Amino acid sequence: MNKLLIFIPLLFISYGLSAASTGNITTSKIVDQCFDKYGENNVECLEEMSDKSEHQLKKSYQKKLKEINSFDYTKWWMADENRRSGMADALKKSQVQWLKYRSDYCNAATTAAQGTHYLGAAFTSCEINMNKRRIAEIEMIKLDTE
């Protein structure tokens, strides 16, 4: 029984540590597939993957913005139309700021790849990975309090 009491917390700790590890923001399986298929002649593939990722981000953002703008704000305590429009404005502002942040962050994250043939792939991977994270953040915005 004592061994079990020691094992269970260790299991949770090891799971937490493995979940906390983040890997390399400048690599992605999608970009690796472009390299596997086209070798160093992968520019078109990288552009296609980047465009798909941008489309998914834009779609998620627009969907959430539409959801906010059409939400029945009377479900919120003491809410009015200004509060709803303020939420939409805040999302718009945060998206503009986030896009700049993503660009700056990926520039910093890909510094080691500068001057190499891998720079395009590293930057594309960074943006794809950042877009996935942003989509998850956007989806976490809940309008109902239930």
SEPATI-775518 format. One record per atom (N, C-alpha, C): y, z, x. Coordinates in steps of 0.05 Angstrom, whole numbers, plus 5000, padded with zeros to 4 digits. Layout:
BEGIN
<atom><py>Y</py><pz>Z</pz><px>X</px></atom>
...
END
This chain:
BEGIN
<atom><py>4976</py><pz>5000</pz><px>5016</px></atom>
<atom><py>5000</py><pz>5000</pz><px>5000</px></atom>
<atom><py>5025</py><pz>5000</pz><px>5017</px></atom>
<atom><py>5025</py><pz>5016</pz><px>5039</px></atom>
<atom><py>5049</py><pz>5017</pz><px>5056</px></atom>
<atom><py>5054</py><pz>4990</pz><px>5070</px></atom>
<atom><py>5032</py><pz>4976</pz><px>5077</px></atom>
<atom><py>5035</py><pz>4950</pz><px>5089</px></atom>
<atom><py>5048</py><pz>4930</pz><px>5070</px></atom>
<atom><py>5040</py><pz>4933</pz><px>5044</px></atom>
<atom><py>5052</py><pz>4915</pz><px>5024</px></atom>
<atom><py>5081</py><pz>4921</pz><px>5021</px></atom>
<atom><py>5089</py><pz>4946</pz><px>5022</px></atom>
<atom><py>5117</py><pz>4953</pz><px>5019</px></atom>
<atom><py>5134</py><pz>4943</pz><px>5043</px></atom>
<atom><py>5122</py><pz>4940</pz><px>5065</px></atom>
<atom><py>5135</py><pz>4929</pz><px>5089</px></atom>
<atom><py>5135</py><pz>4899</pz><px>5087</px></atom>
<atom><py>5113</py><pz>4887</pz><px>5078</px></atom>
<atom><py>5111</py><pz>4858</pz><px>5078</px></atom>
<atom><py>5130</py><pz>4845</pz><px>5058</px></atom>
<atom><py>5133</py><pz>4856</pz><px>5035</px></atom>
<atom><py>5150</py><pz>4844</pz><px>5014</px></atom>
<atom><py>5179</py><pz>4841</pz><px>5024</px></atom>
<atom><py>5192</py><pz>4862</pz><px>5034</px></atom>
<atom><py>5219</py><pz>4858</pz><px>5044</px></atom>
<atom><py>5221</py><pz>4837</pz><px>5067</px></atom>
<atom><py>5201</py><pz>4837</pz><px>5085</px></atom>
<atom><py>5200</py><pz>4817</pz><px>5106</px></atom>
<atom><py>5198</py><pz>4789</pz><px>5095</px></atom>
<atom><py>5183</py><pz>4786</pz><px>5074</px></atom>
<atom><py>5181</py><pz>4760</pz><px>5062</px></atom>
<atom><py>5208</py><pz>4750</pz><px>5051</px></atom>
<atom><py>5222</py><pz>4768</pz><px>5038</px></atom>
<atom><py>5249</py><pz>4761</pz><px>5027</px></atom>
<atom><py>5269</py><pz>4755</pz><px>5050</px></atom>
<atom><py>5267</py><pz>4771</pz><px>5071</px></atom>
<atom><py>5285</py><pz>4766</pz><px>5093</px></atom>
<atom><py>5280</py><pz>4739</pz><px>5106</px></atom>
<atom><py>5254</py><pz>4733</pz><px>5111</px></atom>
<atom><py>5248</py><pz>4708</pz><px>5124</px></atom>
<atom><py>5256</py><pz>4684</pz><px>5106</px></atom>
<atom><py>5252</py><pz>4687</pz><px>5080</px></atom>
<atom><py>5261</py><pz>4666</pz><px>5061</px></atom>
<atom><py>5291</py><pz>4663</pz><px>5062</px></atom>
<atom><py>5305</py><pz>4684</pz><px>5063</px></atom>
<atom><py>5335</py><pz>4683</pz><px>5065</px></atom>
<atom><py>5344</py><pz>4670</pz><px>5090</px></atom>
<atom><py>5331</py><pz>4675</pz><px>5112</px></atom>
<atom><py>5339</py><pz>4663</pz><px>5137</px></atom>
<atom><py>5333</py><pz>4633</pz><px>5137</px></atom>
<atom><py>5310</py><pz>4625</pz><px>5126</px></atom>
<atom><py>5304</py><pz>4597</pz><px>5125</px></atom>
<atom><py>5323</py><pz>4582</pz><px>5106</px></atom>
<atom><py>5330</py><pz>4595</pz><px>5084</px></atom>
<atom><py>5349</py><pz>4583</pz><px>5065</px></atom>
<atom><py>5377</py><pz>4581</pz><px>5076</px></atom>
<atom><py>5384</py><pz>4599</pz><px>5094</px></atom>
<atom><py>5411</py><pz>4599</pz><px>5105</px></atom>
<atom><py>5414</py><pz>4578</pz><px>5127</px></atom>
<atom><py>5392</py><pz>4569</pz><px>5139</px></atom>
<atom><py>5395</py><pz>4550</pz><px>5160</px></atom>
<atom><py>5405</py><pz>4523</pz><px>5148</px></atom>
<atom><py>5423</py><pz>4511</pz><px>5161</px></atom>
<atom><py>5436</py><pz>4488</pz><px>5149</px></atom>
<atom><py>5429</py><pz>4461</pz><px>5161</px></atom>
<atom><py>5419</py><pz>4461</pz><px>5185</px></atom>
<atom><py>5413</py><pz>4435</pz><px>5198</px></atom>
<atom><py>5438</py><pz>4422</pz><px>5209</px></atom>
<atom><py>5437</py><pz>4396</pz><px>5211</px></atom>
<atom><py>5459</py><pz>4381</pz><px>5223</px></atom>
<atom><py>5472</py><pz>4364</pz><px>5201</px></atom>
<atom><py>5498</py><pz>4369</pz><px>5197</px></atom>
<atom><py>5513</py><pz>4355</pz><px>5176</px></atom>
<atom><py>5515</py><pz>4325</pz><px>5182</px></atom>
<atom><py>5511</py><pz>4317</pz><px>5207</px></atom>
<atom><py>5514</py><pz>4289</pz><px>5215</px></atom>
<atom><py>5488</py><pz>4273</pz><px>5214</px></atom>
<atom><py>5468</py><pz>4284</pz><px>5201</px></atom>
<atom><py>5443</py><pz>4269</pz><px>5198</px></atom>
<atom><py>5435</py><pz>4270</pz><px>5169</px></atom>
<atom><py>5421</py><pz>4249</pz><px>5160</px></atom>
<atom><py>5411</py><pz>4248</pz><px>5133</px></atom>
<atom><py>5387</py><pz>4229</pz><px>5132</px></atom>
<atom><py>5369</py><pz>4235</pz><px>5114</px></atom>
<atom><py>5345</py><pz>4218</pz><px>5111</px></atom>
<atom><py>5353</py><pz>4190</pz><px>5102</px></atom>
<atom><py>5373</py><pz>4188</pz><px>5086</px></atom>
<atom><py>5382</py><pz>4161</pz><px>5076</px></atom>
<atom><py>5391</py><pz>4144</pz><px>5099</px></atom>
<atom><py>5407</py><pz>4155</pz><px>5117</px></atom>
<atom><py>5417</py><pz>4140</pz><px>5140</px></atom>
<atom><py>5394</py><pz>4134</pz><px>5159</px></atom>
<atom><py>5376</py><pz>4153</pz><px>5162</px></atom>
<atom><py>5352</py><pz>4148</pz><px>5179</px></atom>
<atom><py>5336</py><pz>4124</pz><px>5169</px></atom>
<atom><py>5335</py><pz>4122</pz><px>5142</px></atom>
<atom><py>5320</py><pz>4099</pz><px>5131</px></atom>
<atom><py>5334</py><pz>4072</pz><px>5138</px></atom>
<atom><py>5360</py><pz>4072</pz><px>5139</px></atom>
<atom><py>5375</py><pz>4048</pz><px>5147</px></atom>
<atom><py>5367</py><pz>4041</pz><px>5176</px></atom>
<atom><py>5366</py><pz>4061</pz><px>5193</px></atom>
<atom><py>5359</py><pz>4057</pz><px>5221</px></atom>
<atom><py>5330</py><pz>4047</pz><px>5223</px></atom>
<atom><py>5312</py><pz>4059</pz><px>5208</px></atom>
<atom><py>5284</py><pz>4051</pz><px>5209</px></atom>
<atom><py>5281</py><pz>4022</pz><px>5200</px></atom>
<atom><py>5296</py><pz>4014</pz><px>5180</px></atom>
<atom><py>5293</py><pz>3987</pz><px>5168</px></atom>
<atom><py>5307</py><pz>3966</pz><px>5184</px></atom>
<atom><py>5332</py><pz>3972</pz><px>5194</px></atom>
<atom><py>5348</py><pz>3952</pz><px>5206</px></atom>
<atom><py>5355</py><pz>3956</pz><px>5235</px></atom>
<atom><py>5346</py><pz>3978</pz><px>5247</px></atom>
<atom><py>5353</py><pz>3985</pz><px>5274</px></atom>
<atom><py>5383</py><pz>3988</pz><px>5277</px></atom>
<atom><py>5395</py><pz>3978</pz><px>5298</px></atom>
<atom><py>5423</py><pz>3981</pz><px>5302</px></atom>
<atom><py>5440</py><pz>3961</pz><px>5286</px></atom>
<atom><py>5427</py><pz>3943</pz><px>5273</px></atom>
<atom><py>5441</py><pz>3923</pz><px>5255</px></atom>
<atom><py>5441</py><pz>3934</pz><px>5227</px></atom>
<atom><py>5450</py><pz>3958</pz><px>5224</px></atom>
<atom><py>5448</py><pz>3973</pz><px>5198</px></atom>
<atom><py>5475</py><pz>3976</pz><px>5184</px></atom>
<atom><py>5496</py><pz>3962</pz><px>5192</px></atom>
<atom><py>5523</py><pz>3967</pz><px>5181</px></atom>
<atom><py>5523</py><pz>3962</pz><px>5151</px></atom>
<atom><py>5511</py><pz>3941</pz><px>5142</px></atom>
<atom><py>5511</py><pz>3935</pz><px>5113</px></atom>
<atom><py>5496</py><pz>3957</pz><px>5097</px></atom>
<atom><py>5474</py><pz>3966</pz><px>5108</px></atom>
<atom><py>5458</py><pz>3987</pz><px>5096</px></atom>
<atom><py>5474</py><pz>4013</pz><px>5094</px></atom>
<atom><py>5487</py><pz>4020</pz><px>5116</px></atom>
<atom><py>5504</py><pz>4044</pz><px>5117</px></atom>
<atom><py>5527</py><pz>4042</pz><px>5097</px></atom>
<atom><py>5539</py><pz>4019</pz><px>5095</px></atom>
<atom><py>5561</py><pz>4015</pz><px>5075</px></atom>
<atom><py>5550</py><pz>4018</pz><px>5047</px></atom>
<atom><py>5527</py><pz>4007</pz><px>5042</px></atom>
<atom><py>5515</py><pz>4009</pz><px>5015</px></atom>
<atom><py>5509</py><pz>4039</pz><px>5008</px></atom>
<atom><py>5498</py><pz>4054</pz><px>5027</px></atom>
<atom><py>5492</py><pz>4082</pz><px>5023</px></atom>
<atom><py>5517</py><pz>4098</pz><px>5018</px></atom>
<atom><py>5538</py><pz>4091</pz><px>5034</px></atom>
<atom><py>5563</py><pz>4105</pz><px>5031</px></atom>
<atom><py>5576</py><pz>4099</pz><px>5004</px></atom>
<atom><py>5574</py><pz>4074</pz><px>4996</px></atom>
<atom><py>5585</py><pz>4066</pz><px>4970</px></atom>
<atom><py>5571</py><pz>4080</pz><px>4947</px></atom>
<atom><py>5544</py><pz>4082</pz><px>4949</px></atom>
<atom><py>5529</py><pz>4096</pz><px>4928</px></atom>
<atom><py>5537</py><pz>4125</pz><px>4926</px></atom>
<atom><py>5540</py><pz>4138</pz><px>4949</px></atom>
<atom><py>5547</py><pz>4166</pz><px>4950</px></atom>
<atom><py>5575</py><pz>4170</pz><px>4938</px></atom>
<atom><py>5594</py><pz>4152</pz><px>4945</px></atom>
<atom><py>5621</py><pz>4154</pz><px>4935</px></atom>
<atom><py>5621</py><pz>4150</pz><px>4904</px></atom>
<atom><py>5604</py><pz>4131</pz><px>4895</px></atom>
<atom><py>5602</py><pz>4126</pz><px>4866</px></atom>
<atom><py>5591</py><pz>4151</pz><px>4852</px></atom>
<atom><py>5571</py><pz>4164</pz><px>4863</px></atom>
<atom><py>5560</py><pz>4188</pz><px>4851</px></atom>
<atom><py>5581</py><pz>4210</pz><px>4849</px></atom>
<atom><py>5596</py><pz>4213</pz><px>4871</px></atom>
<atom><py>5617</py><pz>4234</pz><px>4871</px></atom>
<atom><py>5639</py><pz>4228</pz><px>4850</px></atom>
<atom><py>5648</py><pz>4203</pz><px>4849</px></atom>
<atom><py>5668</py><pz>4195</pz><px>4830</px></atom>
<atom><py>5658</py><pz>4198</pz><px>4802</px></atom>
<atom><py>5634</py><pz>4191</pz><px>4797</px></atom>
<atom><py>5622</py><pz>4194</pz><px>4770</px></atom>
<atom><py>5621</py><pz>4223</pz><px>4762</px></atom>
<atom><py>5612</py><pz>4240</pz><px>4780</px></atom>
<atom><py>5610</py><pz>4269</pz><px>4774</px></atom>
<atom><py>5638</py><pz>4281</pz><px>4768</px></atom>
<atom><py>5657</py><pz>4273</pz><px>4785</px></atom>
<atom><py>5685</py><pz>4283</pz><px>4781</px></atom>
<atom><py>5696</py><pz>4273</pz><px>4755</px></atom>
<atom><py>5694</py><pz>4248</pz><px>4749</px></atom>
<atom><py>5705</py><pz>4237</pz><px>4724</px></atom>
<atom><py>5691</py><pz>4249</pz><px>4699</px></atom>
<atom><py>5665</py><pz>4254</pz><px>4701</px></atom>
<atom><py>5651</py><pz>4266</pz><px>4679</px></atom>
<atom><py>5661</py><pz>4294</pz><px>4674</px></atom>
<atom><py>5665</py><pz>4310</pz><px>4695</px></atom>
<atom><py>5675</py><pz>4337</pz><px>4692</px></atom>
<atom><py>5704</py><pz>4337</pz><px>4681</px></atom>
<atom><py>5720</py><pz>4319</pz><px>4691</px></atom>
<atom><py>5748</py><pz>4317</pz><px>4682</px></atom>
<atom><py>5748</py><pz>4310</pz><px>4652</px></atom>
<atom><py>5732</py><pz>4291</pz><px>4644</px></atom>
<atom><py>5730</py><pz>4284</pz><px>4615</px></atom>
<atom><py>5720</py><pz>4307</pz><px>4599</px></atom>
<atom><py>5701</py><pz>4322</pz><px>4609</px></atom>
<atom><py>5690</py><pz>4345</pz><px>4595</px></atom>
<atom><py>5712</py><pz>4366</pz><px>4591</px></atom>
<atom><py>5728</py><pz>4370</pz><px>4612</px></atom>
<atom><py>5750</py><pz>4390</pz><px>4610</px></atom>
<atom><py>5771</py><pz>4380</pz><px>4589</px></atom>
<atom><py>5779</py><pz>4355</pz><px>4591</px></atom>
<atom><py>5800</py><pz>4345</pz><px>4573</px></atom>
<atom><py>5791</py><pz>4343</pz><px>4544</px></atom>
<atom><py>5766</py><pz>4342</pz><px>4539</px></atom>
<atom><py>5756</py><pz>4341</pz><px>4511</px></atom>
<atom><py>5745</py><pz>4368</pz><px>4501</px></atom>
<atom><py>5746</py><pz>4388</pz><px>4518</px></atom>
<atom><py>5734</py><pz>4414</pz><px>4511</px></atom>
<atom><py>5751</py><pz>4428</pz><px>4490</px></atom>
<atom><py>5738</py><pz>4441</pz><px>4471</px></atom>
<atom><py>5752</py><pz>4457</pz><px>4450</px></atom>
<atom><py>5761</py><pz>4483</pz><px>4463</px></atom>
<atom><py>5786</py><pz>4483</pz><px>4472</px></atom>
<atom><py>5797</py><pz>4506</pz><px>4486</px></atom>
<atom><py>5800</py><pz>4530</pz><px>4468</px></atom>
<atom><py>5798</py><pz>4527</pz><px>4442</px></atom>
<atom><py>5800</py><pz>4551</pz><px>4425</px></atom>
<atom><py>5776</py><pz>4569</pz><px>4428</px></atom>
<atom><py>5755</py><pz>4560</pz><px>4442</px></atom>
<atom><py>5732</py><pz>4577</pz><px>4448</px></atom>
<atom><py>5739</py><pz>4598</pz><px>4470</px></atom>
<atom><py>5760</py><pz>4593</pz><px>4485</px></atom>
<atom><py>5769</py><pz>4612</pz><px>4506</px></atom>
<atom><py>5787</py><pz>4633</pz><px>4493</px></atom>
<atom><py>5785</py><pz>4657</pz><px>4504</px></atom>
<atom><py>5802</py><pz>4678</pz><px>4494</px></atom>
<atom><py>5831</py><pz>4673</pz><px>4500</px></atom>
<atom><py>5847</py><pz>4674</pz><px>4479</px></atom>
<atom><py>5876</py><pz>4670</pz><px>4481</px></atom>
<atom><py>5884</py><pz>4644</pz><px>4496</px></atom>
<atom><py>5869</py><pz>4624</pz><px>4491</px></atom>
<atom><py>5874</py><pz>4599</pz><px>4505</px></atom>
<atom><py>5891</py><pz>4580</pz><px>4489</px></atom>
<atom><py>5904</py><pz>4562</pz><px>4502</px></atom>
<atom><py>5919</py><pz>4541</pz><px>4489</px></atom>
<atom><py>5916</py><pz>4515</pz><px>4504</px></atom>
<atom><py>5928</py><pz>4494</pz><px>4495</px></atom>
<atom><py>5925</py><pz>4468</pz><px>4507</px></atom>
<atom><py>5935</py><pz>4468</pz><px>4536</px></atom>
<atom><py>5955</py><pz>4484</pz><px>4542</px></atom>
<atom><py>5966</py><pz>4485</pz><px>4569</px></atom>
<atom><py>5946</py><pz>4496</pz><px>4589</px></atom>
<atom><py>5930</py><pz>4515</pz><px>4580</px></atom>
<atom><py>5909</py><pz>4526</pz><px>4598</px></atom>
<atom><py>5888</py><pz>4505</pz><px>4604</px></atom>
<atom><py>5881</py><pz>4489</pz><px>4584</px></atom>
<atom><py>5861</py><pz>4468</pz><px>4588</px></atom>
<atom><py>5873</py><pz>4446</pz><px>4607</px></atom>
<atom><py>5897</py><pz>4438</pz><px>4602</px></atom>
<atom><py>5909</py><pz>4418</pz><px>4619</px></atom>
<atom><py>5914</py><pz>4429</pz><px>4647</px></atom>
<atom><py>5919</py><pz>4454</pz><px>4650</px></atom>
<atom><py>5922</py><pz>4467</pz><px>4676</px></atom>
<atom><py>5895</py><pz>4466</pz><px>4691</px></atom>
<atom><py>5874</py><pz>4470</pz><px>4677</px></atom>
<atom><py>5847</py><pz>4468</pz><px>4690</px></atom>
<atom><py>5842</py><pz>4440</pz><px>4699</px></atom>
<atom><py>5849</py><pz>4420</pz><px>4683</px></atom>
<atom><py>5845</py><pz>4392</pz><px>4691</px></atom>
<atom><py>5862</py><pz>4386</pz><px>4715</px></atom>
<atom><py>5887</py><pz>4395</pz><px>4715</px></atom>
<atom><py>5906</py><pz>4390</pz><px>4737</px></atom>
<atom><py>5895</py><pz>4403</pz><px>4763</px></atom>
<atom><py>5884</py><pz>4427</pz><px>4760</px></atom>
<atom><py>5874</py><pz>4441</pz><px>4783</px></atom>
<atom><py>5850</py><pz>4426</pz><px>4795</px></atom>
<atom><py>5833</py><pz>4415</pz><px>4778</px></atom>
<atom><py>5810</py><pz>4400</pz><px>4788</px></atom>
<atom><py>5820</py><pz>4375</pz><px>4802</px></atom>
<atom><py>5839</py><pz>4361</pz><px>4791</px></atom>
<atom><py>5851</py><pz>4337</pz><px>4803</px></atom>
<atom><py>5862</py><pz>4344</pz><px>4831</px></atom>
<atom><py>5878</py><pz>4365</pz><px>4832</px></atom>
<atom><py>5890</py><pz>4373</pz><px>4857</px></atom>
<atom><py>5869</py><pz>4381</pz><px>4878</px></atom>
<atom><py>5849</py><pz>4396</pz><px>4869</px></atom>
<atom><py>5828</py><pz>4404</pz><px>4888</px></atom>
<atom><py>5812</py><pz>4381</pz><px>4898</px></atom>
<atom><py>5808</py><pz>4360</pz><px>4881</px></atom>
<atom><py>5793</py><pz>4337</pz><px>4890</px></atom>
<atom><py>5808</py><pz>4321</pz><px>4912</px></atom>
<atom><py>5834</py><pz>4318</pz><px>4908</px></atom>
<atom><py>5851</py><pz>4305</pz><px>4928</px></atom>
<atom><py>5850</py><pz>4320</pz><px>4955</px></atom>
<atom><py>5853</py><pz>4347</pz><px>4953</px></atom>
<atom><py>5852</py><pz>4363</pz><px>4977</px></atom>
<atom><py>5824</py><pz>4363</pz><px>4989</px></atom>
<atom><py>5803</py><pz>4362</pz><px>4973</px></atom>
<atom><py>5776</py><pz>4362</pz><px>4983</px></atom>
<atom><py>5770</py><pz>4336</pz><px>4998</px></atom>
<atom><py>5780</py><pz>4314</pz><px>4988</px></atom>
<atom><py>5775</py><pz>4288</pz><px>5001</px></atom>
<atom><py>5788</py><pz>4288</pz><px>5029</px></atom>
<atom><py>5811</py><pz>4299</pz><px>5031</px></atom>
<atom><py>5824</py><pz>4301</pz><px>5058</px></atom>
<atom><py>5808</py><pz>4320</pz><px>5075</px></atom>
<atom><py>5800</py><pz>4343</pz><px>5064</px></atom>
<atom><py>5783</py><pz>4362</pz><px>5079</px></atom>
<atom><py>5758</py><pz>4349</pz><px>5089</px></atom>
<atom><py>5745</py><pz>4333</pz><px>5072</px></atom>
<atom><py>5720</py><pz>4320</pz><px>5080</px></atom>
<atom><py>5724</py><pz>4301</pz><px>5103</px></atom>
<atom><py>5746</py><pz>4286</pz><px>5102</px></atom>
<atom><py>5752</py><pz>4267</pz><px>5124</px></atom>
<atom><py>5757</py><pz>4282</pz><px>5150</px></atom>
<atom><py>5774</py><pz>4303</pz><px>5148</px></atom>
<atom><py>5780</py><pz>4319</pz><px>5172</px></atom>
<atom><py>5755</py><pz>4333</pz><px>5183</px></atom>
<atom><py>5739</py><pz>4344</pz><px>5165</px></atom>
<atom><py>5715</py><pz>4358</pz><px>5173</px></atom>
<atom><py>5695</py><pz>4339</pz><px>5187</px></atom>
<atom><py>5691</py><pz>4316</pz><px>5175</px></atom>
<atom><py>5672</py><pz>4296</pz><px>5186</px></atom>
<atom><py>5683</py><pz>4285</pz><px>5213</px></atom>
<atom><py>5709</py><pz>4283</pz><px>5216</px></atom>
<atom><py>5720</py><pz>4275</pz><px>5242</px></atom>
<atom><py>5713</py><pz>4295</pz><px>5263</px></atom>
<atom><py>5716</py><pz>4321</pz><px>5256</px></atom>
<atom><py>5709</py><pz>4342</pz><px>5275</px></atom>
<atom><py>5679</py><pz>4343</pz><px>5280</px></atom>
<atom><py>5663</py><pz>4341</pz><px>5259</px></atom>
<atom><py>5634</py><pz>4343</pz><px>5261</px></atom>
<atom><py>5622</py><pz>4320</pz><px>5277</px></atom>
<atom><py>5635</py><pz>4297</pz><px>5278</px></atom>
<atom><py>5623</py><pz>4274</pz><px>5292</px></atom>
<atom><py>5635</py><pz>4270</pz><px>5320</px></atom>
<atom><py>5650</py><pz>4289</pz><px>5329</px></atom>
<atom><py>5662</py><pz>4286</pz><px>5356</px></atom>
<atom><py>5641</py><pz>4280</pz><px>5377</px></atom>
<atom><py>5619</py><pz>4293</pz><px>5377</px></atom>
<atom><py>5598</py><pz>4289</pz><px>5397</px></atom>
<atom><py>5587</py><pz>4260</pz><px>5396</px></atom>
<atom><py>5589</py><pz>4247</pz><px>5373</px></atom>
<atom><py>5578</py><pz>4220</pz><px>5371</px></atom>
<atom><py>5599</py><pz>4198</pz><px>5378</px></atom>
<atom><py>5624</py><pz>4206</pz><px>5382</px></atom>
<atom><py>5644</py><pz>4187</pz><px>5389</px></atom>
<atom><py>5638</py><pz>4173</pz><px>5415</px></atom>
<atom><py>5642</py><pz>4147</pz><px>5415</px></atom>
<atom><py>5635</py><pz>4132</pz><px>5439</px></atom>
<atom><py>5606</py><pz>4124</pz><px>5441</px></atom>
<atom><py>5591</py><pz>4130</pz><px>5420</px></atom>
<atom><py>5563</py><pz>4122</pz><px>5420</px></atom>
<atom><py>5558</py><pz>4103</pz><px>5397</px></atom>
<atom><py>5535</py><pz>4090</pz><px>5398</px></atom>
<atom><py>5528</py><pz>4071</pz><px>5376</px></atom>
<atom><py>5521</py><pz>4086</pz><px>5350</px></atom>
<atom><py>5519</py><pz>4112</pz><px>5351</px></atom>
<atom><py>5511</py><pz>4128</pz><px>5328</px></atom>
<atom><py>5535</py><pz>4138</pz><px>5312</px></atom>
<atom><py>5559</py><pz>4133</pz><px>5320</px></atom>
<atom><py>5583</py><pz>4144</pz><px>5307</px></atom>
<atom><py>5584</py><pz>4137</pz><px>5277</px></atom>
<atom><py>5580</py><pz>4112</pz><px>5271</px></atom>
<atom><py>5581</py><pz>4103</pz><px>5243</px></atom>
<atom><py>5560</py><pz>4117</pz><px>5226</px></atom>
<atom><py>5536</py><pz>4119</pz><px>5237</px></atom>
<atom><py>5514</py><pz>4133</pz><px>5222</px></atom>
<atom><py>5520</py><pz>4163</pz><px>5219</px></atom>
<atom><py>5531</py><pz>4175</pz><px>5240</px></atom>
<atom><py>5538</py><pz>4204</pz><px>5239</px></atom>
<atom><py>5559</py><pz>4209</pz><px>5218</px></atom>
<atom><py>5580</py><pz>4192</pz><px>5218</px></atom>
<atom><py>5602</py><pz>4196</pz><px>5198</px></atom>
<atom><py>5592</py><pz>4191</pz><px>5170</px></atom>
<atom><py>5576</py><pz>4170</pz><px>5166</px></atom>
<atom><py>5565</py><pz>4164</pz><px>5140</px></atom>
<atom><py>5547</py><pz>4187</pz><px>5130</px></atom>
<atom><py>5531</py><pz>4197</pz><px>5148</px></atom>
<atom><py>5513</py><pz>4220</pz><px>5141</px></atom>
<atom><py>5530</py><pz>4245</pz><px>5133</px></atom>
<atom><py>5551</py><pz>4250</pz><px>5148</px></atom>
<atom><py>5568</py><pz>4272</pz><px>5142</px></atom>
<atom><py>5581</py><pz>4270</pz><px>5115</px></atom>
<atom><py>5592</py><pz>4246</pz><px>5109</px></atom>
<atom><py>5604</py><pz>4242</pz><px>5083</px></atom>
<atom><py>5584</py><pz>4244</pz><px>5060</px></atom>
<atom><py>5560</py><pz>4233</pz><px>5064</px></atom>
<atom><py>5539</py><pz>4234</pz><px>5043</px></atom>
<atom><py>5531</py><pz>4263</pz><px>5038</px></atom>
<atom><py>5527</py><pz>4278</pz><px>5060</px></atom>
<atom><py>5520</py><pz>4307</pz><px>5057</px></atom>
<atom><py>5542</py><pz>4323</pz><px>5044</px></atom>
<atom><py>5567</py><pz>4317</pz><px>5052</px></atom>
<atom><py>5590</py><pz>4331</pz><px>5040</px></atom>
<atom><py>5593</py><pz>4324</pz><px>5010</px></atom>
<atom><py>5588</py><pz>4298</pz><px>5004</px></atom>
<atom><py>5590</py><pz>4290</pz><px>4976</px></atom>
<atom><py>5569</py><pz>4304</pz><px>4958</px></atom>
<atom><py>5545</py><pz>4307</pz><px>4969</px></atom>
<atom><py>5524</py><pz>4321</pz><px>4954</px></atom>
<atom><py>5533</py><pz>4350</pz><px>4948</px></atom>
<atom><py>5545</py><pz>4363</pz><px>4968</px></atom>
<atom><py>5554</py><pz>4390</pz><px>4964</px></atom>
<atom><py>5577</py><pz>4391</pz><px>4944</px></atom>
<atom><py>5595</py><pz>4372</pz><px>4945</px></atom>
<atom><py>5618</py><pz>4372</pz><px>4926</px></atom>
<atom><py>5608</py><pz>4367</pz><px>4898</px></atom>
<atom><py>5589</py><pz>4349</pz><px>4895</px></atom>
<atom><py>5578</py><pz>4344</pz><px>4868</px></atom>
<atom><py>5566</py><pz>4370</pz><px>4857</px></atom>
<atom><py>5552</py><pz>4385</pz><px>4873</px></atom>
<atom><py>5540</py><pz>4410</pz><px>4864</px></atom>
<atom><py>5563</py><pz>4430</pz><px>4857</px></atom>
<atom><py>5585</py><pz>4430</pz><px>4872</px></atom>
<atom><py>5607</py><pz>4447</pz><px>4866</px></atom>
<atom><py>5620</py><pz>4440</pz><px>4839</px></atom>
<atom><py>5624</py><pz>4414</pz><px>4835</px></atom>
<atom><py>5635</py><pz>4404</pz><px>4810</px></atom>
<atom><py>5618</py><pz>4412</pz><px>4786</px></atom>
<atom><py>5592</py><pz>4409</pz><px>4789</px></atom>
<atom><py>5573</py><pz>4416</pz><px>4768</px></atom>
<atom><py>5572</py><pz>4446</pz><px>4762</px></atom>
<atom><py>5581</py><pz>4462</pz><px>4781</px></atom>
<atom><py>5582</py><pz>4491</pz><px>4776</px></atom>
<atom><py>5605</py><pz>4500</pz><px>4759</px></atom>
<atom><py>5624</py><pz>4482</pz><px>4754</px></atom>
<atom><py>5646</py><pz>4489</pz><px>4736</px></atom>
<atom><py>5636</py><pz>4489</pz><px>4708</px></atom>
<atom><py>5636</py><pz>4512</pz><px>4696</px></atom>
<atom><py>5626</py><pz>4515</pz><px>4668</px></atom>
<atom><py>5649</py><pz>4522</pz><px>4650</px></atom>
<atom><py>5650</py><pz>4509</pz><px>4627</px></atom>
<atom><py>5672</py><pz>4512</pz><px>4608</px></atom>
<atom><py>5665</py><pz>4534</pz><px>4588</px></atom>
<atom><py>5640</py><pz>4537</pz><px>4581</px></atom>
<atom><py>5633</py><pz>4558</pz><px>4563</px></atom>
<atom><py>5628</py><pz>4584</pz><px>4578</px></atom>
<atom><py>5634</py><pz>4606</pz><px>4567</px></atom>
<atom><py>5629</py><pz>4631</pz><px>4580</px></atom>
<atom><py>5601</py><pz>4642</pz><px>4575</px></atom>
<atom><py>5586</py><pz>4628</pz><px>4559</px></atom>
<atom><py>5558</py><pz>4637</pz><px>4553</px></atom>
<atom><py>5539</py><pz>4628</pz><px>4573</px></atom>
END
